[in-house]
Amino acid sequence: MNIRRLITAAITLAMTAALAQSAELTPEVRSTAERIAVSTCGTCHGAQGTSIVPKFPNLAAQPANYLAAQLKAFRSRSRGDPDALAFMWGMAAALDDAQIDGLAQYYSAKPARSGASGDRTMQARGKEIYELGVDTLHVPPCRSCHGSKGEGMLDFPRLAGQHPQYFLNQMRSFQSNLRSTDIMRPYASAMNSSDLEALAEYVQSM
């Protein structure tokens, strides 16, 4: 399967899943989700989804479908990167589907974190990779799945404003297949550390 077909298939699956998740939540579910977000998730991710600890991701403005999919992956223990094992397997174990959907919608509705300044030379290289890809490595533009402004789409996460440390940790987990995904592993593996660090600098600035 070529790159375009793989991406198209993934987007089609994501759209189907998004439609299945779009049912209106009850006030009770929304209230419970907010309580969990503030009292539990907020310890690492911030009550509004803006993390102040670089190893923990910003959740604010992430696509709800993506957040729900990741929480279910933590609950089923099918997402196996180091921080998932250390933190999220246990945190997600007690969540039911309604609570997961409530948390996903709670965070997706929060305002996004503003971009941060950084190394402009690295950001310029990161922007080139993000917008154009790397033809010689068969790496497509990141914007194909993550949006022209890094806003994320359906099952593809928002990258704009994400912590570089978290971004790099995830890319290394894709490389080692600790976080298993047919889409990201070959692209992450094709890039060297310098390219990944440039991307990390750029996405945090978006």
Secondary structure, 3 states (H helix, E strand, C coil): CCHHHHHHHHHHHHHHHHHHHCCCCCHHHHHHHHHHHHHHHHHHHCCCCCCCCCCCCCCCCCCHHHHHHHHHHHHHCCCCCHHHHHHHHHHHCCCCHHHHHHHHHHHHCCCCCCCCCCCHHHHHHHHHHHHHCEHHHCECCCHHHHCCCCCCECCECCCCCCCHHHHHHHHHHHHHCCCCCCCHHHHHHHCCHHHHHHHHHHHHHC
